[in-house]
Amino acid sequence: MKILPVLSNLQDEELLSLINSGNQEAFVCIYDRYWSEMYMCAFQIFPHRETCEDLVHDVFLYLWNSKELLQIRSVRDYLYIAVKNRSLNKIRSKHSHVGIIDEGHHNIASDISSDENLAVKEIKEVFEAAISKLPDKCKEILILSRKEHLSNKEIASRLGISSKTVENQINIGLKKIRLGMAEFLVFYFIFFLFG
């Protein structure tokens, strides 16, 4: 679905209001704005590509299906909490399942945890390296957005630029990061799944 340019300029609160009234384009705009960030959040906790994609999809689906019931102050905060909770629940259920299958192997859960921690560390390093290669202004905006969790409006005000410029720089930065991480992630998943 193509997003109307007017919608992409709206703040999260305005989009959320439209979503609450059933506007699908506003929902797609929020989805596009936060999908990759929420995927990285899930992947840092539970480094399995397909599972993370499913988790993030489920969170957005729940947001849409429960739009009339939810009272959300910050879209980003809500999504972060929902993704983290689902990821942690998935890990708990996975470890419980492993424990049931292999009751005699007490170190399996800790081995899985160690492997996941190592994978998360490696992915964070690649992510940080990808950020460091961005142009200075783009890097600064992305850090303010993704690490300090400032809104586009707050970043624009702080840097004396337009919200549209902030949004464009974030989109450019995320695209370059995805491209920068793609080769590593392909190698990682091949190793993880078949190694």
ZADO-1210 file (C-alpha; in nm, 4 decimals, padded with zeros to 6 digits):
<atoms>
<atom x="00.0000" y="00.0000" z="00.0000" code="MET" pos="1"/>
<atom x="00.1442" y="00.3378" z="-00.0968" code="LYS" pos="2"/>
<atom x="00.1504" y="00.5865" z="00.1903" code="ILE" pos="3"/>
<atom x="00.0235" y="00.9355" z="00.1269" code="LEU" pos="4"/>
<atom x="00.3116" y="01.1846" z="00.1723" code="PRO" pos="5"/>
<atom x="00.0953" y="01.3853" z="00.4132" code="VAL" pos="6"/>
<atom x="00.0719" y="01.0890" z="00.6531" code="LEU" pos="7"/>
<atom x="00.4464" y="01.0272" z="00.6600" code="SER" pos="8"/>
<atom x="00.4939" y="01.3827" z="00.7890" code="ASN" pos="9"/>
<atom x="00.2635" y="01.3284" z="01.0874" code="LEU" pos="10"/>
<atom x="00.3891" y="01.2662" z="01.4398" code="GLN" pos="11"/>
<atom x="00.3261" y="00.9295" z="01.6048" code="ASP" pos="12"/>
<atom x="00.0439" y="01.0667" z="01.8202" code="GLU" pos="13"/>
<atom x="-00.1410" y="01.1938" z="01.5146" code="GLU" pos="14"/>
<atom x="-00.0952" y="00.8638" z="01.3322" code="LEU" pos="15"/>
<atom x="-00.2113" y="00.6734" z="01.6400" code="LEU" pos="16"/>
<atom x="-00.5285" y="00.8813" z="01.6497" code="SER" pos="17"/>
<atom x="-00.5938" y="00.7912" z="01.2857" code="LEU" pos="18"/>
<atom x="-00.5204" y="00.4244" z="01.3564" code="ILE" pos="19"/>
<atom x="-00.7706" y="00.4305" z="01.6430" code="ASN" pos="20"/>
<atom x="-01.0343" y="00.5412" z="01.3933" code="SER" pos="21"/>
<atom x="-00.9431" y="00.2572" z="01.1556" code="GLY" pos="22"/>
<atom x="-00.7103" y="00.4318" z="00.9100" code="ASN" pos="23"/>
<atom x="-00.5026" y="00.1536" z="00.7494" code="GLN" pos="24"/>
<atom x="-00.2608" y="00.3921" z="00.5778" code="GLU" pos="25"/>
<atom x="-00.1690" y="00.5459" z="00.9134" code="ALA" pos="26"/>
<atom x="-00.1058" y="00.1952" z="01.0478" code="PHE" pos="27"/>
<atom x="00.1195" y="00.1104" z="00.7520" code="VAL" pos="28"/>
<atom x="00.3072" y="00.4352" z="00.8129" code="CYS" pos="29"/>
<atom x="00.3729" y="00.3386" z="01.1776" code="ILE" pos="30"/>
<atom x="00.4687" y="-00.0118" z="01.0636" code="TYR" pos="31"/>
<atom x="00.7191" y="00.1242" z="00.8102" code="ASP" pos="32"/>
<atom x="00.8547" y="00.3725" z="01.0620" code="ARG" pos="33"/>
<atom x="00.9264" y="00.1180" z="01.3361" code="TYR" pos="34"/>
<atom x="00.9507" y="-00.2286" z="01.1819" code="TRP" pos="35"/>
<atom x="01.3296" y="-00.2422" z="01.1423" code="SER" pos="36"/>
<atom x="01.3899" y="-00.0900" z="01.4848" code="GLU" pos="37"/>
<atom x="01.1577" y="-00.3416" z="01.6518" code="MET" pos="38"/>
<atom x="01.3167" y="-00.6251" z="01.4557" code="TYR" pos="39"/>
<atom x="01.6610" y="-00.5256" z="01.5903" code="MET" pos="40"/>
<atom x="01.5140" y="-00.5044" z="01.9411" code="CYS" pos="41"/>
<atom x="01.3790" y="-00.8596" z="01.9121" code="ALA" pos="42"/>
<atom x="01.6973" y="-00.9865" z="01.7499" code="PHE" pos="43"/>
<atom x="01.9120" y="-00.8575" z="02.0359" code="GLN" pos="44"/>
<atom x="01.7082" y="-01.0729" z="02.2733" code="ILE" pos="45"/>
<atom x="01.6252" y="-01.3709" z="02.0533" code="PHE" pos="46"/>
<atom x="01.8651" y="-01.3944" z="01.7563" code="PRO" pos="47"/>
<atom x="01.6586" y="-01.6027" z="01.5160" code="HIS" pos="48"/>
<atom x="01.5532" y="-01.4199" z="01.1991" code="ARG" pos="49"/>
<atom x="01.2217" y="-01.5896" z="01.1195" code="GLU" pos="50"/>
<atom x="01.1144" y="-01.5964" z="01.4831" code="THR" pos="51"/>
<atom x="01.1924" y="-01.2256" z="01.5222" code="CYS" pos="52"/>
<atom x="00.9997" y="-01.1425" z="01.2068" code="GLU" pos="53"/>
<atom x="00.7023" y="-01.3378" z="01.3429" code="ASP" pos="54"/>
<atom x="00.7274" y="-01.1722" z="01.6851" code="LEU" pos="55"/>
<atom x="00.7352" y="-00.8223" z="01.5390" code="VAL" pos="56"/>
<atom x="00.4533" y="-00.9037" z="01.2984" code="HIS" pos="57"/>
<atom x="00.2432" y="-01.0335" z="01.5899" code="ASP" pos="58"/>
<atom x="00.3038" y="-00.7149" z="01.7906" code="VAL" pos="59"/>
<atom x="00.1899" y="-00.4940" z="01.5014" code="PHE" pos="60"/>
<atom x="-00.1060" y="-00.7223" z="01.4337" code="LEU" pos="61"/>
<atom x="-00.2089" y="-00.6962" z="01.7981" code="TYR" pos="62"/>
<atom x="-00.1730" y="-00.3169" z="01.7803" code="LEU" pos="63"/>
<atom x="-00.4114" y="-00.3079" z="01.4833" code="TRP" pos="64"/>
<atom x="-00.6617" y="-00.5595" z="01.6188" code="ASN" pos="65"/>
<atom x="-00.6734" y="-00.3943" z="01.9627" code="SER" pos="66"/>
<atom x="-00.6566" y="-00.0329" z="01.8428" code="LYS" pos="67"/>
<atom x="-00.9849" y="00.0654" z="02.0105" code="GLU" pos="68"/>
<atom x="-00.8834" y="-00.0867" z="02.3459" code="LEU" pos="69"/>
<atom x="-00.5225" y="00.0227" z="02.3835" code="LEU" pos="70"/>
<atom x="-00.4298" y="00.3463" z="02.5559" code="GLN" pos="71"/>
<atom x="-00.0838" y="00.4300" z="02.4248" code="ILE" pos="72"/>
<atom x="00.1109" y="00.7409" z="02.5200" code="ARG" pos="73"/>
<atom x="00.4221" y="00.6624" z="02.3154" code="SER" pos="74"/>
<atom x="00.4066" y="00.4336" z="02.0129" code="VAL" pos="75"/>
<atom x="00.7793" y="00.3574" z="02.0275" code="ARG" pos="76"/>
<atom x="00.7716" y="00.2764" z="02.4014" code="ASP" pos="77"/>
<atom x="00.4647" y="00.0550" z="02.3573" code="TYR" pos="78"/>
<atom x="00.6245" y="-00.1344" z="02.0686" code="LEU" pos="79"/>
<atom x="00.9558" y="-00.1771" z="02.2527" code="TYR" pos="80"/>
<atom x="00.7868" y="-00.3176" z="02.5610" code="ILE" pos="81"/>
<atom x="00.5596" y="-00.5461" z="02.3567" code="ALA" pos="82"/>
<atom x="00.8477" y="-00.6800" z="02.1458" code="VAL" pos="83"/>
<atom x="01.0729" y="-00.7337" z="02.4478" code="LYS" pos="84"/>
<atom x="00.7982" y="-00.9138" z="02.6393" code="ASN" pos="85"/>
<atom x="00.7151" y="-01.1430" z="02.3475" code="ARG" pos="86"/>
<atom x="01.0836" y="-01.2144" z="02.2856" code="SER" pos="87"/>
<atom x="01.1487" y="-01.2998" z="02.6493" code="LEU" pos="88"/>
<atom x="00.8373" y="-01.5186" z="02.6618" code="ASN" pos="89"/>
<atom x="00.9606" y="-01.7010" z="02.3518" code="LYS" pos="90"/>
<atom x="01.3001" y="-01.7632" z="02.5124" code="ILE" pos="91"/>
<atom x="01.1352" y="-01.8898" z="02.8310" code="ARG" pos="92"/>
<atom x="00.9126" y="-02.1280" z="02.6360" code="SER" pos="93"/>
<atom x="01.2082" y="-02.2463" z="02.4271" code="LYS" pos="94"/>
<atom x="01.4177" y="-02.3167" z="02.7367" code="HIS" pos="95"/>
<atom x="01.1239" y="-02.4955" z="02.9022" code="SER" pos="96"/>
<atom x="01.0807" y="-02.7056" z="02.5902" code="HIS" pos="97"/>
<atom x="01.4527" y="-02.7898" z="02.5798" code="VAL" pos="98"/>
<atom x="01.4372" y="-02.8836" z="02.9494" code="GLY" pos="99"/>
<atom x="01.1478" y="-03.1228" z="02.8890" code="ILE" pos="100"/>
<atom x="01.3181" y="-03.2946" z="02.5964" code="ILE" pos="101"/>
<atom x="01.6626" y="-03.3238" z="02.7573" code="ASP" pos="102"/>
<atom x="01.6130" y="-03.3496" z="03.1302" code="GLU" pos="103"/>
<atom x="01.9520" y="-03.5209" z="03.1673" code="GLY" pos="104"/>
<atom x="02.1455" y="-03.2329" z="03.0085" code="HIS" pos="105"/>
<atom x="02.1430" y="-02.9564" z="03.2693" code="HIS" pos="106"/>
<atom x="02.3765" y="-02.7262" z="03.0783" code="ASN" pos="107"/>
<atom x="02.1678" y="-02.7018" z="02.7607" code="ILE" pos="108"/>
<atom x="01.9796" y="-02.3874" z="02.8663" code="ALA" pos="109"/>
<atom x="02.2993" y="-02.2144" z="02.9748" code="SER" pos="110"/>
<atom x="02.4710" y="-02.3190" z="02.6485" code="ASP" pos="111"/>
<atom x="02.1847" y="-02.1727" z="02.4474" code="ILE" pos="112"/>
<atom x="02.1989" y="-01.8571" z="02.6568" code="SER" pos="113"/>
<atom x="02.5782" y="-01.8291" z="02.6013" code="SER" pos="114"/>
<atom x="02.5386" y="-01.8785" z="02.2260" code="ASP" pos="115"/>
<atom x="02.2631" y="-01.6178" z="02.2121" code="GLU" pos="116"/>
<atom x="02.4711" y="-01.3700" z="02.4150" code="ASN" pos="117"/>
<atom x="02.7666" y="-01.4188" z="02.1805" code="LEU" pos="118"/>
<atom x="02.5430" y="-01.3727" z="01.8754" code="ALA" pos="119"/>
<atom x="02.3911" y="-01.0568" z="02.0236" code="VAL" pos="120"/>
<atom x="02.7375" y="-00.9188" z="02.0985" code="LYS" pos="121"/>
<atom x="02.8537" y="-00.9865" z="01.7424" code="GLU" pos="122"/>
<atom x="02.5411" y="-00.8321" z="01.5906" code="ILE" pos="123"/>
<atom x="02.5760" y="-00.5234" z="01.8115" code="LYS" pos="124"/>
<atom x="02.9373" y="-00.4837" z="01.6975" code="GLU" pos="125"/>
<atom x="02.8382" y="-00.5076" z="01.3300" code="VAL" pos="126"/>
<atom x="02.5483" y="-00.2676" z="01.3935" code="PHE" pos="127"/>
<atom x="02.7796" y="-00.0151" z="01.5644" code="GLU" pos="128"/>
<atom x="03.0318" y="-00.0478" z="01.2802" code="ALA" pos="129"/>
<atom x="02.7536" y="00.0181" z="01.0271" code="ALA" pos="130"/>
<atom x="02.6448" y="00.3284" z="01.2225" code="ILE" pos="131"/>
<atom x="03.0032" y="00.4563" z="01.2403" code="SER" pos="132"/>
<atom x="03.0261" y="00.4525" z="00.8586" code="LYS" pos="133"/>
<atom x="02.7296" y="00.6871" z="00.8162" code="LEU" pos="134"/>
<atom x="02.7807" y="01.0555" z="00.7295" code="PRO" pos="135"/>
<atom x="02.8141" y="01.2653" z="01.0471" code="ASP" pos="136"/>
<atom x="02.4726" y="01.4357" z="01.0336" code="LYS" pos="137"/>
<atom x="02.2922" y="01.1124" z="00.9467" code="CYS" pos="138"/>
<atom x="02.4754" y="00.9293" z="01.2280" code="LYS" pos="139"/>
<atom x="02.3920" y="01.2027" z="01.4798" code="GLU" pos="140"/>
<atom x="02.0215" y="01.1961" z="01.3877" code="ILE" pos="141"/>
<atom x="02.0039" y="00.8166" z="01.3988" code="LEU" pos="142"/>
<atom x="02.1697" y="00.8058" z="01.7415" code="ILE" pos="143"/>
<atom x="01.9290" y="01.0683" z="01.8772" code="LEU" pos="144"/>
<atom x="01.6356" y="00.8720" z="01.7338" code="SER" pos="145"/>
<atom x="01.7289" y="00.5112" z="01.8074" code="ARG" pos="146"/>
<atom x="01.9499" y="00.5353" z="02.1148" code="LYS" pos="147"/>
<atom x="01.8174" y="00.8427" z="02.2939" code="GLU" pos="148"/>
<atom x="01.4605" y="00.7733" z="02.1748" code="HIS" pos="149"/>
<atom x="01.3863" y="01.1340" z="02.0775" code="LEU" pos="150"/>
<atom x="01.0957" y="01.2007" z="01.8440" code="SER" pos="151"/>
<atom x="01.1554" y="01.3455" z="01.4982" code="ASN" pos="152"/>
<atom x="01.0129" y="01.6742" z="01.6222" code="LYS" pos="153"/>
<atom x="01.2514" y="01.6832" z="01.9207" code="GLU" pos="154"/>
<atom x="01.5500" y="01.6057" z="01.6994" code="ILE" pos="155"/>
<atom x="01.4470" y="01.8718" z="01.4491" code="ALA" pos="156"/>
<atom x="01.4165" y="02.1274" z="01.7289" code="SER" pos="157"/>
<atom x="01.7517" y="02.0324" z="01.8819" code="ARG" pos="158"/>
<atom x="01.9395" y="02.0442" z="01.5497" code="LEU" pos="159"/>
<atom x="01.7503" y="02.3361" z="01.3947" code="GLY" pos="160"/>
<atom x="01.6299" y="02.1378" z="01.0930" code="ILE" pos="161"/>
<atom x="01.2896" y="02.0299" z="00.9636" code="SER" pos="162"/>
<atom x="01.1111" y="01.7129" z="01.0799" code="SER" pos="163"/>
<atom x="01.1069" y="01.5986" z="00.7167" code="LYS" pos="164"/>
<atom x="01.4879" y="01.6239" z="00.7008" code="THR" pos="165"/>
<atom x="01.5093" y="01.4180" z="01.0192" code="VAL" pos="166"/>
<atom x="01.2787" y="01.1537" z="00.8751" code="GLU" pos="167"/>
<atom x="01.4727" y="01.1418" z="00.5471" code="ASN" pos="168"/>
<atom x="01.8065" y="01.1062" z="00.7286" code="GLN" pos="169"/>
<atom x="01.6686" y="00.8270" z="00.9488" code="ILE" pos="170"/>
<atom x="01.5375" y="00.6405" z="00.6430" code="ASN" pos="171"/>
<atom x="01.8706" y="00.6829" z="00.4617" code="ILE" pos="172"/>
<atom x="02.0639" y="00.5715" z="00.7706" code="GLY" pos="173"/>
<atom x="01.8502" y="00.2630" z="00.8326" code="LEU" pos="174"/>
<atom x="01.8732" y="00.1621" z="00.4675" code="LYS" pos="175"/>
<atom x="02.2547" y="00.1882" z="00.4747" code="LYS" pos="176"/>
<atom x="02.2696" y="-00.0046" z="00.8024" code="ILE" pos="177"/>
<atom x="02.0503" y="-00.2819" z="00.6609" code="ARG" pos="178"/>
<atom x="02.2762" y="-00.3045" z="00.3556" code="LEU" pos="179"/>
<atom x="02.5859" y="-00.2978" z="00.5756" code="GLY" pos="180"/>
<atom x="02.4562" y="-00.5771" z="00.7977" code="MET" pos="181"/>
<atom x="02.3055" y="-00.7925" z="00.5222" code="ALA" pos="182"/>
<atom x="02.6233" y="-00.9819" z="00.4375" code="GLU" pos="183"/>
<atom x="02.7006" y="-01.0537" z="00.8029" code="PHE" pos="184"/>
<atom x="02.3453" y="-01.1675" z="00.8759" code="LEU" pos="185"/>
<atom x="02.3408" y="-01.4030" z="00.5775" code="VAL" pos="186"/>
<atom x="02.6702" y="-01.5570" z="00.6956" code="PHE" pos="187"/>
<atom x="02.5481" y="-01.5712" z="01.0559" code="TYR" pos="188"/>
<atom x="02.2225" y="-01.7469" z="00.9681" code="PHE" pos="189"/>
<atom x="02.3954" y="-01.9991" z="00.7414" code="ILE" pos="190"/>
<atom x="02.6441" y="-02.0743" z="01.0220" code="PHE" pos="191"/>
<atom x="02.3785" y="-02.0809" z="01.2918" code="PHE" pos="192"/>
<atom x="02.1370" y="-02.3024" z="01.1023" code="LEU" pos="193"/>
<atom x="02.3851" y="-02.5385" z="00.9390" code="PHE" pos="194"/>
<atom x="02.7058" y="-02.4973" z="01.1414" code="GLY" pos="195"/>
</atoms>
